[in-house]
Amino acid sequence: MIVQSAPEGKPRFVIRMSEHTALCGQFGRAFGNDEFESVEPLEEMLHVISHHDDGWKPIDDSPGLDPKTRFPYHLIQTPFEKITTTTKRSPDVNGEHHPFCELMSSMHCYGLYKGRYGLSDTITLNFLADENRAKVESLLDAEEQRQEKLKARLREDPATAAWVEEGKLFQSYKQLQLFDTLALYFNLNCDAERGEQEFPHVPYNVEDDVTIKIKPLGGGKYALSPYPFAEDPMEFSFEGRWMGRVADGEDVKEVLRNTPVNTQTVTLVAG
């Protein structure tokens, strides 16, 4: 789960990973204009964009309570042994739809530990305790093997071979990373704490990338430059639930189940 920031003592907006990826899916469907190529293959990309973190579902269905915050565990504060299950489970679930979806989800999970294949300076693997690093390295080795098998399988089919050509594959991967990090920009922080930020390595096409800058304009409006979406302006929304700290004796799972779903909405415009 994602527990959005909030002023001290105020309720916090708690977001399931499926709600996070639903916002990613909105970005994926809207992406593309005269400068930016749209996602392709369309159906498979929109599926994995909207489901790339589906391995989190069992965790979100039975959330643990963080004793330090009295909220559900927030994303990377989730106990390590639970987080690592998603590295294999998310690609597994996506593979039930299509091998390309499985490949993209695997690349996403792998990249989170490995600096997003060189697109990010943050290499999470380096910050793990030694005993945890060994376990993750084993998981990542398995994902590398999975990816090679999937790419070989997709190359054998003339209908899918072009999808896994090196340039095209990483164009798709970089598009997914934009949608993921842009959604996290809104999911992680409340409106008052969202500042200017850059999103590097956004592909115009197979060959050319650009850095997109976002700037808050106030009133839930944000300017993007350059602007990657088909229409200007565009409104996006995501679901979650407003929660206070869980009291002693309360079951966090029951509290979440009984808390109504709300929506946050943002408007994106060309900067």
C-alpha positions in Angstrom: 0.0 0.0 0.0 0.9 3.7 -0.3 0.3 5.9 2.6 0.3 9.5 1.3 2.0 12.2 3.3 -0.1 14.6 5.3 0.3 17.4 7.9 1.1 16.2 11.3 -2.0 14.8 13.1 -4.2 14.9 9.9 -5.8 11.9 8.2 -3.8 10.2 5.5 -4.9 9.0 2.1 -4.2 5.2 1.9 -3.9 3.8 -1.6 -3.9 0.2 -2.8 -1.4 -0.8 -5.4 -4.2 -1.6 -7.8 -5.4 2.0 -7.4 -1.9 3.2 -8.1 -1.6 1.2 -11.2 -5.1 2.3 -12.3 -3.7 5.8 -12.4 -0.7 4.5 -14.4 -3.2 3.1 -16.9 -5.0 6.4 -17.3 -1.6 8.0 -18.2 -0.9 5.2 -20.6 -4.2 5.6 -22.4 -3.7 9.4 -22.7 -0.1 9.3 -23.7 1.0 10.3 -27.2 0.8 13.3 -29.5 2.7 14.9 -32.4 5.9 14.7 -30.4 5.5 11.5 -28.4 4.7 8.1 -29.9 1.9 6.3 -28.2 2.3 3.0 -26.5 2.5 0.0 -28.7 1.5 -2.9 -28.8 -1.5 -1.1 -27.5 -3.6 -3.8 -25.8 -0.7 -5.5 -24.2 1.0 -2.3 -23.0 -2.2 -0.9 -21.5 -2.8 -4.2 -19.7 0.7 -4.3 -18.1 0.7 -0.6 -17.3 -2.6 -1.1 -15.4 -1.5 -4.3 -13.7 2.3 -4.3 -13.4 2.2 -4.4 -9.6 -0.6 -7.1 -9.3 1.7 -9.2 -7.1 0.9 -6.8 -4.2 -2.8 -7.9 -4.1 -2.4 -10.5 -1.3 -0.4 -7.9 0.8 -3.0 -5.2 0.3 -5.8 -7.7 1.0 -4.3 -8.5 4.4 -2.3 -5.4 5.3 0.0 -5.3 8.4 0.0 -2.4 10.8 3.2 -0.4 11.1 3.7 0.0 14.9 5.7 3.2 14.4 3.0 5.0 12.4 -0.2 3.2 13.4 -1.1 3.2 9.7 -0.8 0.2 7.3 2.7 -0.4 6.2 3.7 2.1 3.5 5.3 0.6 0.4 9.0 0.1 1.2 8.4 0.0 4.9 6.5 -3.3 4.3 8.3 -6.2 5.9 11.1 -7.4 3.5 9.9 -10.9 3.2 6.5 -9.7 1.9 7.9 -7.2 -0.6 10.2 -9.9 -2.2 7.2 -12.1 -3.0 6.0 -9.4 -5.4 9.1 -9.7 -7.5 8.1 -13.1 -8.9 4.3 -12.8 -8.3 3.7 -9.7 -10.4 5.2 -11.1 -13.6 3.5 -14.5 -12.9 0.1 -12.8 -12.8 0.8 -10.7 -15.9 1.9 -13.8 -17.7 -1.6 -15.2 -17.4 -2.6 -12.4 -19.9 0.3 -12.4 -22.3 4.0 -13.2 -22.3 4.9 -9.7 -23.3 3.0 -8.4 -20.2 5.0 -10.9 -18.2 8.2 -9.6 -19.7 7.4 -6.0 -19.0 6.3 -6.7 -15.4 9.5 -8.7 -14.8 11.6 -5.8 -16.2 9.8 -3.4 -13.9 10.4 -5.5 -10.8 14.0 -6.2 -11.7 14.6 -2.5 -12.5 13.4 -1.4 -9.1 16.4 -3.0 -7.5 18.9 -2.3 -10.3 18.5 1.5 -10.9 15.8 1.0 -13.5 18.4 -0.4 -16.0 20.6 2.6 -15.6 17.8 5.2 -15.9 18.0 6.0 -12.2 21.0 6.7 -9.8 19.2 4.9 -7.0 20.3 1.2 -6.8 18.1 -0.3 -4.1 20.1 -3.5 -4.0 23.1 -1.6 -2.6 21.1 -0.5 0.5 20.0 -3.9 1.6 21.5 -5.9 4.5 23.9 -8.6 3.4 21.5 -11.4 4.1 18.7 -9.7 2.3 20.9 -8.8 -0.7 21.8 -12.4 -1.3 18.1 -13.4 -1.4 17.2 -10.6 -3.8 20.2 -11.3 -6.1 18.9 -14.9 -6.4 15.4 -13.5 -7.2 16.9 -11.2 -9.8 18.9 -13.9 -11.4 15.7 -15.9 -11.9 14.0 -12.8 -13.4 16.9 -12.4 -15.9 16.5 -16.0 -16.9 12.7 -15.5 -17.2 13.3 -12.4 -19.4 15.7 -14.2 -21.8 13.2 -17.1 -22.2 10.3 -14.7 -22.9 12.2 -12.6 -25.4 13.3 -15.8 -27.2 9.7 -17.0 -27.3 8.4 -13.6 -28.5 11.1 -13.4 -31.3 9.9 -16.8 -32.6 6.5 -15.3 -33.5 6.5 -12.9 -36.5 3.5 -11.1 -34.9 5.5 -10.2 -31.7 9.2 -10.3 -32.8 9.4 -6.5 -33.4 8.1 -5.8 -29.8 11.3 -7.2 -28.3 13.9 -5.5 -30.6 16.2 -3.8 -28.2 15.2 -0.2 -29.0 11.5 -0.9 -29.0 11.6 -3.0 -25.9 13.3 -0.2 -23.9 11.0 2.5 -25.4 8.1 0.5 -23.9 10.0 0.0 -20.6 10.7 3.7 -20.3 7.1 4.6 -21.0 6.0 2.3 -18.2 8.6 3.9 -15.9 7.2 7.4 -16.7 3.6 6.3 -15.9 4.8 4.6 -12.7 6.9 7.5 -11.4 4.4 10.2 -12.4 1.6 8.3 -10.6 3.9 8.0 -7.5 4.5 11.8 -7.7 0.8 12.2 -6.9 0.2 9.1 -4.8 3.1 9.6 -2.4 2.6 13.3 -1.4 -0.3 15.5 -0.6 -0.9 18.5 -2.7 0.9 20.9 -0.4 4.1 18.8 -0.5 4.3 18.3 -4.3 7.1 20.4 -5.7 8.8 20.7 -9.0 10.3 17.5 -10.3 12.0 16.1 -13.4 11.2 12.8 -15.1 14.2 11.8 -17.3 14.5 9.3 -20.1 11.0 9.8 -21.5 10.9 8.5 -25.0 9.7 10.6 -27.9 10.3 7.5 -30.0 12.7 4.5 -30.3 15.7 6.7 -30.6 15.1 10.0 -28.8 14.4 10.7 -25.1 13.6 13.9 -23.2 13.3 15.0 -19.6 9.8 16.1 -18.6 9.5 18.7 -15.9 6.4 19.1 -13.7 5.5 22.3 -11.9 2.6 22.8 -9.5 0.3 25.7 -10.4 -2.0 25.6 -7.4 -5.6 24.4 -7.2 -4.8 20.9 -8.2 -3.3 22.0 -11.5 0.2 21.0 -12.7 2.2 22.0 -15.8 4.2 19.5 -17.8 7.0 20.5 -20.2 7.2 19.1 -22.7 3.6 17.9 -22.6 3.2 14.2 -23.5 -0.5 13.7 -23.6 -3.1 13.7 -26.4 -5.3 16.5 -25.1 -4.6 19.7 -23.2 -5.7 20.0 -20.4 -6.4 16.5 -19.1 -7.9 15.5 -15.8 -6.8 12.4 -13.9 -8.1 10.9 -10.7 -7.1 8.1 -8.3 -8.9 6.3 -5.5 -8.0 5.7 -1.9 -9.4 6.1 1.6 -8.9 8.8 4.3 -7.7 7.1 7.5 -6.6 8.3 11.0 -4.2 6.3 13.1 -5.4 2.8 13.9 -6.2 2.6 17.7 -5.0 -0.1 20.0 -7.3 -3.1 19.8 -8.5 -2.2 16.3 -7.9 -4.5 13.3 -6.3 -2.6 10.5 -7.8 -4.9 7.9 -11.3 -4.2 9.3 -10.7 -0.5 9.5 -9.7 -0.4 5.9 -12.7 -2.5 4.8 -15.1 -0.1 6.6 -13.5 3.1 5.4 -15.2 4.6 2.4 -13.3 5.0 -0.9 -12.6 8.6 -1.9 -11.0 10.2 -5.0 -8.3 12.7 -5.6 -8.3 14.6 -8.9 -5.5 16.5 -10.7 -5.4 18.5 -13.9 -2.4 18.4 -16.2 -1.7 21.2 -18.7 1.1 22.1 -21.1 3.8 24.2 -19.5 
